[in-house]
Amino acid sequence: SAVISQKPSRDICQRGTSLTIQCQVDSQVTMMFWYRQQPGQSLTLIATANQGSEATYESGFVIDKFPISRPNLTFSTLTVSNMSPEDSSIYLCSVSSGYTDTQYFGPGTRLTVL
Amino acid sequence: AQKVTQAQTEISVVEKEDVTLDCVYETRDTTYYLFWYKQPPSGELVFLIRRNSFDEQNEISGRYSWNFQKSTSSFNFTITASQVVDSAVYFCALSEYSSASKIIFGSGTRLSIRP
């Protein structure tokens, strides 16, 4: 499976600020995804990052709050905008080689908003 | 609608005991995929297994085994001779062919192995 890295691994931010999280894969992948895991909870899909076009967001998530870029087949970013303490979560990216293929996850970014 | 239920919130056993993690799913699709992932305290999500709906064969990988039963919509995970390193949160997950890129995760089972 692909090697996936995320930066930063963790951060502590002040409310009202924004943080951009990077996801880098060591090989080209068809699909990239962003998930949120709130403390003690399961994972929830935020959006599918589409290369060269706008991301596809799940219900409850909007582009203004979570802008996503995917400039090529190995890289994507997720920005958490105008943060509040409720945004404190682990943010994970995942990748798959195809529509029905297994998703493999990055190490996650642990975000704390004060 | 698709749904995954992991009724066991937390399990604690003594090392070397066998432990089974339960997973029950709901789906209307005839083609679907089931997964188990492990999340150790470090936070990363580690893929363990994937099963297609047409493949009901049970699988064994070392101390890990999985029992897939379509008749009861269950996909249970057993760890034999548990070890402290098995301590983690385990997630069962489901995706349907009709929306295969979307994975629905169960709520997770926190497994603690005591020495």
Interface residues (C-beta under 8 A of the other chain):
Chain A: S1 M31 F33 Q41 S42 L43 T44 L45 T48 E58 I90 L92 S94 S96 Y99 T100 T102 Q103 Y104 F105 G106 P107 G108 R110
Chain B: Y33 F35 Y37 S42 G43 E44 L45 V46 F47 R50 F91 S95 Y97 A100 S101 K102 I103 F105 G106 S107 G108
